Amino acid sequence: MAGYNTEKRRRPQVGGKFIVIAVLLMLVVVFVGLCAFLRVSEIVIEGAELYAPEEIEAAAGIEKGDSLLLVSSSRTALAICRKFPYVENVRIKREIPGRVVITVTESSAVAFIEADGAYWKLDQNCRLLERTDAKGVAGLIRIVGATPISPSEGKSLSLGLEEESKEVYIKSLLAGACAHGIADKIGRLDAENIARLGFTYGDNLTVFFGSGAEIDAKFSMLMRILQDCADQYGTIDVSDPDEGHFIPA
């Protein structure tokens, strides 16, 4: 009798499988029904200043009448970023019953680099924003000692495999300058030698960073020194972030 009961307990629960299948089919039916019912009726563009909302909407590829649930946030964001170099980030929000809100975050140029006689604007993340002329880069940080390879709008700065570390250091310096609010004070960023990075500050100072190591600590030391000598002429050496010092001209 015990053997019979054991065998009976081991029989597959056929009824349970049918219930699972029925539930899955029901969910599919509900999803299909919602896709048919929830349709895009309004597209709202927020945050765009450099580009017209109509341009953003056209690039998004979303049409009124499309299924709200089938709107792809990742595909839409990628399409917009590829179309508009100054768009740094895109957030897509779907609101029932049929509203799609597209919020864009635009970048701004902080530096420029030369390549084949052309000037390329860069944001703080070293993304190439646009090709322009000398007038178009007025007031931006001039990066010297680096040559872009196949520059293109919307692409990240590329200096080649042998100079990947230089790319990292340039990006760190630009990001640090922006974070500390001094990007507009920097005139020329010298990246020729990654062991002797530096830049000009205003019309009176040269800042020597040394290598690209400990960038954050070096910027912190720089900001402390600038409190006392921002208006003086000379060189600020923060190659050792623990013992930065000012050398008068």
N, C-alpha and C positions, 0 to 999 in steps of 0.2 A: 504493500500500500504506500509505503514511504517513497519507493522508487517511482511509482506512478505520479505522486504529487510533485516530485522534483522535475520530472519531464514536463508536467503541465505548466509549471512555473516558468520554464525556459522557452515556451512557445512565444513567437514574436507577437507583439501587440499590434495586430493589423488595424484595429479600430483607431488606435492612437495615431497611426500614420495618416489615415484618412482625414482625421481632424486637423492635423498640421497642414496637409495639402489644401483642405478647404479654407483654412484661415489665410494661407498665402494667396490663394486665388481671390479671396474677398479683398485683401489688401491691394492686390493688383487692380481689381475693378474700381476700388475707391480712388486709387492714384490716377488711373486713366480718367475717371470722372472729374476729379479735381483739375487735371490738366486741361480738360475741355471747358470747364466752368471758369477757372481763374485765368483771365486773359489780360495782357498788358494794355492798359487804357491811358496811362500817363507816364511820361519819362521826364524826370527832373534832373537838371545838371547843377551842381553846386561847386563852388571853389574856383571856377575857371575865370581867369582874368586876361591871360595872354591869348586865349583862343575863344572863339564864339561858341556859345552853348550848342548852336546848330551843328557846328563842326564836330564837337565831341559826340553828340547824339548820332550823327551819321557814321562816325568811325566805330561806335559801339556795336553797330550791326543788329540792334534790337528794333523790331517793328511793332507798332501798335497792332494788337490782335494775336501776337505770339503768346504761347503758354507761359504764364508767370513762373511756374515751377521748373520749366526747362531752360530758363535764362541761366547761362553759365557765367558765374562771377569771374572765374579765372580767365576764360577765353575773352570775355569782354574787356577786362582790365589789360590783358596783353595786347589786344588790338588797338586800344587807345594809346598805350605807352609807345607802341611801335610807330604810330602815326604822328605823335606829337613829342618831340625831344624834350621839351621843357616840363612835361608831365612826369613827376617823380613817383607818385603813388596814386592808385585808383581803388576806391571802396564802393562796392555794389550792395545796395540794400533793397530787398524785395518786400513790399508792404501789401498785404491782402486788403482789398480784392484784386487790384491791378496796377499798383504804383511801383515804379522802379526809380530809385534815387541813386544817381551816380555822383560821387564826391571825389573830386580830383585835387591832389596836392601838387602845386607847381614848384619847380626848382628855380634857382637864380644863379647867374654866372658870378663867380668870385675870382676866376683866374683865366689866363689864356696861354696857349702854347703855339709855336710856329711850326709849319710843315709845308715844304715845297712852295714857299712864298705866300702861304695863306695863314690866316689867324683863326684859331679854333677856341671858342669859349668853353670853359669847363665849370661844372658846379663843384661843391665841396667833396663830392664822392668821385671826382675825376671822370664824370660822364660828359662826353662831348655834346654840347648843346647846339651849336651852329657854327658854320663857317662865315667869316666876316672880314672886314678890312681894318686898317689901323685905327680909324675913327671909332669903329664899333667896340674896341677893347679898351677905350680910355677909362682910367680909374680902376682897372682890374690888375690883379697880381700877374706879373710876367714870369713865366717859368722858363728858365734857361738850363742848358746842359742835358736836355732830353729831347728826343725826336720821335714823334708818334709814327706807328706803322699802320698804314691803310686807315687813316682816320675817317670816321663816318658819323653823321648825326645820330644821336641816341645811343651810340656804342660807348663802352668804357675805354678809357685811355689804355693803349697797348704800346709798350716799348720793346716787346720781344722777350723771348724766354731768358736771355742772358741778363736782362735788366728788370726782372720781376720785382726784386727787392726795392729798386728805385721807384717803381710804381707804388708800392706799399708805403714808402716813406713820404712821397709827394702827397698821397692821399691823407696820411696821418697829419702832415703839417697843415694842409688846407683845413682839415676837419678841426684841428686844434685851434687854428687862428679864428675860425668861425665861432667855435664854442666859447672862446674868451673875448669875442667881440673886437678883434684887432685886424680883421682881414682888410678893412679899408685903409689901414695904416701901412700895410706891406706893399712895397713897390716891385722888388725883384727877388725871386726865390731861386737860389743857385743850387741845382741838383747835379752838377757835373761830377762831383766826387761824393759818393754816399757816405764817406767817412768824414767829410767836411761840409755838411749841409749848413745852409745859412740863408739869411734874407735881410733886405734893407727895411728899416722901420722909420717912416716919416722921411724927412730930409736930413736927419741928423744922426741916425744910429744905424749900426750894422750889428745884427744878431748872429752869433756863431753857435750852432747846435751840435757840431761834431757829428757823430753817427746818428742813425735813426732810432737807436735804442732809447727806451724810457722817455718817449715823446711827451707823455702826459706830465711826468714829473718835471721835465725841462720847461714846459709851458708854465707850470705853477711857479717855478723859480723865476722865470722871466717876468711874470706879472708882479711878483714882489719887488723885483729890482726896478721895474718901470715906475713904480710908485715914487721913487726918489730921483730918477734921472731921465724921465721921459723927454724933458726939454733940453737936455744937455747933448753935447756932441761927443761921440766915441763909439766904443764897441762893448756889447754885452756878451759875455761868454757863459753859456749854460751847458757846455759839453759835459760837465760834471754837475748833475742836478742837485747834488748836496752842497756844492761849494761854488755856485754861480757868482760872478763878479762883474763890475763895470770898470772899463778901462777908458779914461778920458782921452779925448783926441789931443 
